[in-house]
Amino acid sequence: MSGPGSPSDDVEQKGLLRDSFDGIDDAEVLENGRANGHAHHKRRRSRSGDDWYRSRKIWRSASAWLRPRNMLIALVVLVVLVALGALWHRPSTSGGDSDSPDQIEPEKPKPSKQPHPVPVAGGKHSSVSPWKKPKGFKIIGLIFFGRQRTVEILDCYLKRNLVSNGGFLDEVLWVANTDNEDDLKYMDKLVQTSPLYKNMTLINLGYASVWEHAVDDKNMFIKIDDDMVYFSDNAIPDIVYTKLKHKETLDVVANLVNSPETGWLHYHVGAIHAYLPEMVPPKDQKPAALGPKAWRASALPQWEGNNMTFPLGEKGTGGEVLEDDAPGAPPFKGHRWLPLKEQHKNLYNTPISHTEYNAYGPDWTSWALAAQVQYSLLENIEKDQLDKYHYGGGLDLAREGIWDMKYGRMNINFMAIWGKDVLDAVPFEDTDDERFLSETLTRRLDRPLYVNTHAIAAHFSFRTQHEIFDSDLLSRWRAYANEMICTKENQIPTS
């Protein structure tokens, strides 16, 4: 077949032009010009006749292309040219299994200033097609243990993600950095519930020092805080996927709910809903709205009151707790957060309006912000609209949305990192392992931290948000886990 622009194309086009000129007799045209009796202007009229002849040929050729037959030929030629162009620019798919992490070259992120412009949230990916667990190394869950009341929930998620249950975790290493006897006894009992659970006790070393003793140089580690109360089924596979595909990264973090930077982003992409705390204890509530089995937002009554606002409360960053009568203190123990009428209009009256893209801002210290974003997540889970949290680009938009932190600080509550990269950097020069791994080391190595926005994980509280335990949120996450995540043999006690 001749390619576009080949000599045979020119021959065919010239043939079409010749056909369109049929019936034009050059000699007849010139003779008509001479018959007017102007013999003394013979040469001049001959030139004039040539001009008229050329104009007529152009008009007749243009008209000929409007004939149905010739228009059809032109359309066929155009289709052929477009098809050839598509084949020419199509990337090669040869070279092996597309599931292999080495088949896709990482994309280099484009530089931009913080905070980045926020892309519109994409379509739903509630049923992501699975990809094969990578071979040649282990994927190890690394849990810094300390709080039993949240670990009871996390345990169900971890077991669900073990390789023995079809997940990605080859084993889970529980690291107890405490000398509390009750906590140590609970951890010893916990590791006996699965042959893939291991434990290590490192007393009073600090988080930065724990890394040196807990990791090896051959495997990938998924560092998970012990107060993660929810993460999506695709969360671990997706951050592993991004870590393997984007070799330029040092670490990859999940899209954290209750985190300063991502909280600001979730607000601006429309994932946060208008909620305020109920100010007086409820009466005669249905079990679906209040109690050990309650988690669905659709069962909650609407908020009622005259003062549609709630202050964040003035407090420092040292873990201080608000006095009971202080502005912004919890109204009473076990209170709920209730949805407001006219959600979009009243969202500006709720705590989320104070969010900042700032690692040390109110999202870190405010328990009210933590409560509102988690109630919003429960609503989004129930409505199957987790796509509200999806933003950013990536190599495969069914598995990742990339948010490049541009060497700014980011919480590492749910993070994938190679053990070798950690060991190459120990001992950490900073006692704050989060600042070191997300900010200091990424800058030094020029290897950024990416957030995979499709891997959604809920972080219950920072040490500065202690008041959140006076809400009913922990009970709601426990109820959700018991119904949707835990097995019948692994139910969490509710009393």
C-alpha positions in Angstrom: 0.0 0.0 0.0 1.3 3.5 -0.9 2.0 5.8 2.0 0.7 9.3 2.3 2.5 11.7 -0.1 3.8 8.9 -2.4 4.2 9.4 -6.2 1.2 7.1 -6.9 -1.0 9.6 -4.9 0.1 12.4 -7.3 -0.7 10.3 -10.3 -4.1 9.5 -9.1 -4.9 13.1 -8.3 -3.7 14.3 -11.7 -5.9 11.7 -13.3 -8.9 13.1 -11.5 -8.0 16.6 -12.6 -7.8 15.4 -16.3 -11.2 13.9 -16.0 -12.6 17.1 -14.8 -11.2 19.0 -17.7 -12.9 16.8 -20.4 -14.8 18.7 -23.1 -12.6 21.7 -23.1 -11.0 22.1 -26.6 -7.9 24.4 -26.6 -8.0 25.1 -30.3 -11.7 25.9 -30.3 -11.2 28.5 -27.5 -8.4 30.2 -29.4 -10.3 30.2 -32.7 -13.3 31.9 -31.1 -11.0 34.6 -30.0 -9.7 35.2 -33.5 -13.1 35.3 -35.1 -14.0 38.7 -33.7 -12.1 40.5 -36.5 -9.4 42.0 -34.4 -6.5 40.6 -36.3 -4.1 43.4 -35.4 -4.5 42.4 -31.7 -4.0 38.6 -32.4 -1.1 38.1 -30.0 -2.8 40.2 -27.3 -6.1 38.4 -27.6 -4.3 35.1 -27.7 -2.9 35.9 -24.2 -6.3 37.0 -23.1 -7.8 33.7 -24.3 -5.2 31.8 -22.3 -6.1 33.7 -19.1 -9.8 32.9 -19.6 -9.0 29.3 -20.4 -7.0 29.0 -17.2 -9.8 30.6 -15.1 -12.3 28.3 -16.6 -10.1 25.2 -15.9 -9.8 26.3 -12.2 -13.5 26.7 -11.9 -14.3 23.5 -13.6 -11.8 21.6 -11.4 -13.2 23.0 -8.2 -16.7 22.1 -9.3 -15.6 18.6 -10.2 -14.5 18.0 -6.6 -18.0 18.7 -5.5 -19.3 15.8 -7.5 -20.5 12.9 -5.2 -18.0 10.4 -6.7 -15.0 12.7 -6.1 -16.1 13.7 -2.6 -16.4 10.0 -1.7 -12.8 9.4 -3.0 -11.5 12.4 -0.9 -13.2 11.1 2.2 -11.7 7.6 1.7 -8.2 9.2 1.3 -8.7 11.3 4.5 -9.8 8.2 6.5 -6.7 6.3 5.3 -4.4 9.2 6.2 -5.9 9.4 9.8 -5.6 5.6 10.3 -1.9 5.7 9.1 -1.2 8.6 11.5 -2.8 6.7 14.5 -0.7 3.6 13.7 2.4 5.7 13.5 1.9 7.3 16.9 0.6 4.3 18.8 3.0 3.3 21.6 4.5 -0.1 21.4 2.9 -2.7 23.7 5.5 -5.3 23.2 8.0 -6.3 25.9 6.2 -8.6 28.4 3.4 -8.7 31.0 1.8 -5.3 31.6 1.5 -6.2 35.3 5.3 -6.1 35.6 6.3 -3.0 37.6 9.3 -2.4 35.2 7.2 -2.1 32.1 6.1 1.5 32.7 8.7 4.3 32.9 7.9 6.8 35.7 6.5 10.2 34.8 8.5 13.2 36.1 6.1 15.6 37.9 5.9 19.1 36.7 7.1 21.7 39.2 4.5 24.0 40.8 4.1 26.1 43.8 2.2 25.1 47.0 -0.6 24.8 47.3 -1.2 23.3 43.9 -4.2 24.0 41.7 -6.8 21.3 42.5 -8.0 19.2 39.6 -11.7 18.3 39.5 -12.4 14.9 41.2 -12.7 12.1 38.6 -15.1 9.2 38.1 -15.9 6.3 40.4 -13.5 3.5 40.8 -15.3 1.5 43.4 -14.5 -1.8 41.7 -10.9 -1.6 40.7 -9.6 -4.5 38.6 -7.0 -6.3 40.7 -3.4 -6.5 39.7 -1.0 -9.3 40.6 1.0 -9.0 43.8 4.7 -8.3 42.8 7.2 -11.1 43.3 10.9 -11.0 44.4 10.4 -9.2 47.8 8.1 -9.2 50.8 5.6 -6.5 51.6 5.6 -6.1 55.4 3.2 -4.1 57.5 5.1 -2.1 60.1 2.8 -1.0 63.0 4.1 1.3 65.8 1.9 -0.1 68.6 0.6 1.7 71.6 -3.2 2.1 71.8 -5.4 -0.9 72.2 -8.7 0.8 71.6 -7.8 1.7 68.1 -5.7 -1.4 67.4 -8.8 -3.6 67.9 -10.2 -1.9 64.7 -6.9 -1.9 62.8 -6.5 -5.7 63.4 -9.5 -6.5 61.2 -8.2 -4.5 58.3 -4.7 -6.0 58.6 -6.0 -9.6 58.6 -8.2 -8.8 55.6 -5.0 -7.7 53.7 -2.8 -10.7 54.6 -1.6 -12.9 51.7 -3.4 -15.8 53.3 -6.6 -13.9 52.7 -5.7 -12.7 49.1 -4.1 -9.5 50.2 -0.6 -8.0 49.7 0.9 -8.2 53.3 3.3 -11.1 53.6 3.6 -10.4 57.3 2.9 -7.7 59.9 5.5 -6.6 62.4 4.1 -5.0 65.6 6.7 -2.8 67.2 5.9 -1.9 70.8 7.8 1.2 71.9 6.4 1.1 75.4 7.0 -0.4 78.8 3.3 -0.5 79.8 2.6 -4.0 81.0 -1.0 -4.1 80.0 -0.2 -3.0 76.4 2.6 -5.5 76.1 0.3 -8.3 77.3 -2.3 -7.3 74.8 0.3 -7.3 72.0 1.6 -10.7 72.9 -2.0 -12.0 72.8 -2.6 -10.3 69.5 0.3 -11.8 67.6 -0.9 -15.3 68.5 -4.0 -14.7 66.4 -2.1 -15.0 63.1 1.0 -16.9 62.0 1.9 -13.8 59.9 1.9 -11.5 62.9 5.4 -10.9 64.5 6.3 -8.6 67.4 9.3 -6.6 68.5 9.7 -4.7 71.7 11.9 -1.6 71.7 11.6 0.3 75.0 12.0 4.1 75.0 14.0 4.4 71.8 11.8 7.0 70.1 10.2 6.6 66.7 13.4 7.6 64.8 15.4 4.9 66.4 12.8 2.2 65.9 13.3 2.3 62.1 16.9 1.1 62.3 15.9 -2.0 64.3 12.6 -2.8 62.5 13.4 -2.8 58.8 15.8 -4.8 56.4 17.3 -3.9 53.1 15.5 -6.4 50.9 11.8 -5.6 51.4 9.1 -3.0 51.1 7.5 -1.7 54.3 4.0 -0.3 54.7 4.2 1.8 57.8 0.8 2.1 59.4 -0.1 4.0 62.6 -2.0 2.1 65.2 -4.9 4.6 65.1 -5.8 4.0 61.5 -9.5 3.2 61.8 -10.3 2.7 58.1 -8.6 2.1 54.8 -10.0 1.1 51.5 -9.5 -2.4 50.1 -7.3 -1.0 47.4 -5.2 1.2 49.7 -2.2 -1.1 50.2 -2.1 -2.5 46.5 -2.4 1.1 45.2 0.4 2.6 47.2 2.6 -0.4 46.4 1.7 0.1 42.7 2.7 3.8 42.8 5.9 3.1 44.7 7.0 0.5 42.1 5.9 2.6 39.0 7.4 5.9 40.2 11.0 5.0 41.0 11.8 8.7 41.5 9.9 8.7 44.8 11.3 8.1 48.3 8.0 7.3 49.8 4.3 7.1 48.8 1.5 8.0 51.3 -2.2 7.2 51.2 -4.8 9.9 50.9 -5.2 10.6 54.6 -8.5 11.7 56.1 -7.6 13.9 59.1 -4.4 15.3 57.9 -3.6 19.0 57.4 -2.6 19.2 53.7 -5.1 16.6 52.5 -7.9 18.1 54.7 -7.6 21.4 52.8 -7.7 19.5 49.5 -10.7 17.4 50.5 -12.6 20.5 51.4 -11.9 22.1 48.0 -12.7 19.1 45.9 -16.1 18.7 47.6 -15.5 15.7 49.8 -16.5 17.4 53.1 -20.1 17.8 54.2 -21.7 20.2 56.7 -21.8 18.8 60.2 -22.0 20.3 63.7 -22.1 18.6 67.1 -25.4 18.1 68.9 -25.4 20.3 71.9 -27.8 18.3 74.2 -28.1 14.6 74.7 -30.6 12.9 72.3 -33.8 11.2 73.5 -35.4 8.0 72.1 -33.0 7.5 69.2 -33.2 4.4 67.0 -30.3 1.9 67.2 -29.3 2.8 63.6 -28.7 6.4 64.7 -27.1 5.9 68.1 -25.5 2.8 69.7 -22.9 0.1 69.1 -24.2 -0.7 65.6 -24.7 2.8 64.4 -22.4 4.2 61.6 -24.6 5.2 58.7 -25.0 8.9 58.1 -28.4 8.4 56.5 -29.9 7.4 59.9 -28.8 10.6 61.6 -31.4 13.3 62.4 -30.7 16.8 61.1 -28.9 19.3 63.3 -31.1 21.8 65.1 -30.2 24.9 66.9 -30.0 28.7 66.8 -26.3 29.3 66.7 -25.2 27.5 63.5 -21.5 27.6 64.2 -18.9 25.9 66.4 -15.5 27.4 67.4 -12.3 25.5 67.0 -11.1 26.4 70.5 -7.8 28.1 71.5 -5.1 25.6 72.4 -1.4 25.1 71.8 0.5 22.2 70.1 1.7 20.5 73.3 -1.3 18.2 73.7 -3.3 20.4 76.0 -6.9 19.5 76.6 -9.7 22.1 76.5 -11.5 22.7 79.7 -15.1 21.5 79.8 -16.5 25.0 79.6 -14.0 26.4 77.1 -15.2 27.5 73.7 -14.9 24.6 71.3 -14.9 21.9 74.0 -17.0 18.8 73.4 -20.6 19.4 74.4 -20.9 16.1 76.3 -19.4 12.6 76.3 -20.6 10.3 73.5 -22.1 13.2 71.4 -22.7 12.8 67.7 -22.2 15.2 64.8 -25.3 15.8 62.8 -25.8 17.0 59.2 -27.1 20.5 58.4 -29.8 21.6 56.1 -28.8 23.3 52.9 -25.4 21.6 52.9 -23.6 23.8 50.4 -24.8 27.0 51.9 -24.1 26.1 55.5 -20.7 24.4 55.0 -19.1 27.8 55.5 -20.5 27.9 59.1 -18.7 24.6 60.1 -15.2 24.0 61.3 -13.9 22.9 57.9 -14.0 26.5 56.7 -10.9 27.1 58.9 -8.8 24.4 57.2 -5.4 25.4 55.9 -2.8 23.8 53.6 -0.3 24.0 56.5 1.3 21.1 58.3 1.2 23.0 61.6 -2.2 24.6 61.1 -5.6 24.1 62.7 -6.2 20.7 61.1 -3.4 19.3 63.3 -4.7 20.7 66.6 -8.5 20.9 66.2 -10.5 17.8 67.3 -13.6 19.4 65.7 -12.0 19.4 62.2 -11.0 15.7 62.8 -14.6 14.9 63.7 -16.2 16.6 60.7 -13.9 15.1 58.1 -14.4 11.6 59.5 -18.2 12.0 59.7 -18.0 13.1 56.0 -16.0 10.0 55.1 -18.6 7.7 56.7 -21.3 9.5 54.6 -19.2 9.1 51.5 -18.6 5.4 52.2 -22.3 4.8 52.7 -23.1 6.6 49.4 -20.3 4.9 47.5 -18.8 8.2 46.5 -15.2 7.8 47.5 -14.4 9.2 44.0 -14.8 12.6 45.7 -11.3 12.1 47.1 -9.7 11.3 43.7 -7.7 14.1 42.3 -4.3 14.4 40.5 -2.8 12.5 37.5 -0.9 9.3 37.2 0.2 6.5 35.0 -3.0 4.5 35.5 -6.0 6.5 36.6 -7.9 3.4 37.7 -5.2 2.9 40.4 -3.7 6.2 41.3 -4.1 10.0 41.4 -0.7 11.6 42.2 -0.3 14.6 44.5 3.3 15.7 44.7 4.2 17.2 48.0 7.0 19.2 46.5 9.3 18.4 49.5 6.9 19.8 52.0 6.1 18.0 55.3 3.4 15.3 55.1 2.0 12.9 57.7 3.3 9.4 57.2 0.5 7.5 59.0 0.1 5.2 56.1 3.2 5.0 53.9 5.1 2.7 51.6 9.0 2.8 51.6 11.8 0.5 50.7 13.7 -0.7 53.8 17.0 -0.1 52.0 16.3 3.6 51.6 15.7 3.8 55.4 18.8 1.9 56.3 20.9 4.1 54.0 19.8 7.1 56.0 20.2 5.8 59.6 20.8 7.0 62.2 18.3 9.7 61.6 19.7 13.1 62.4 16.2 14.2 63.5 14.2 12.7 66.4 11.0 13.6 64.3 10.9 10.7 61.9 8.0 12.2 60.0 9.8 15.4 59.3 12.9 13.6 58.3 11.3 11.1 55.9 8.8 13.4 54.3 10.8 16.6 54.1 14.5 16.5 55.0 15.5 13.3 53.2 13.3 13.9 50.2 15.0 17.2 49.6 18.5 15.9 50.1 18.0 13.0 47.7 15.8 14.9 45.3 13.2 12.1 45.6 9.7 13.4 46.3 6.9 12.1 48.4 3.8 11.3 46.4 0.3 10.9 47.8 -1.9 8.3 45.9 -5.3 9.9 46.2 -7.1 6.7 45.4 -5.7 4.9 48.5 -8.0 6.3 51.2 -7.2 5.9 54.9 -8.7 7.4 58.0 -6.4 8.6 60.8 -8.4 8.9 64.0 -6.4 11.5 66.0 -3.2 13.4 66.6 -2.0 13.8 70.2 -3.3 17.4 70.0 -6.9 16.2 69.2 -7.6 14.2 72.4 -11.1 15.7 72.8 -12.3 13.6 69.8 -12.6 10.6 72.2 -15.6 12.4 73.8 -17.5 12.0 70.5 -19.1 8.7 69.4 -16.8 8.4 66.4 -14.7 5.5 67.6 -17.9 3.6 68.3 -19.0 4.3 64.7 -15.7 3.0 63.2 -16.0 0.0 65.4 -19.5 -0.6 64.2 -18.5 -0.2 60.5 -15.6 -2.6 60.9 -17.7 -5.3 62.7 -20.3 -5.2 59.9 -18.2 -4.7 56.8 -14.6 -5.8 57.6 -14.2 -8.1 60.5 -15.0 -11.8 60.3 -17.6 -13.4 62.5 -14.7 -14.9 64.5 -12.9 -11.6 64.8 -15.7 -9.2 66.0 -14.6 -6.2 68.1 -16.1 -6.0 71.6 -18.6 -3.2 71.9 -18.9 -2.9 75.6 
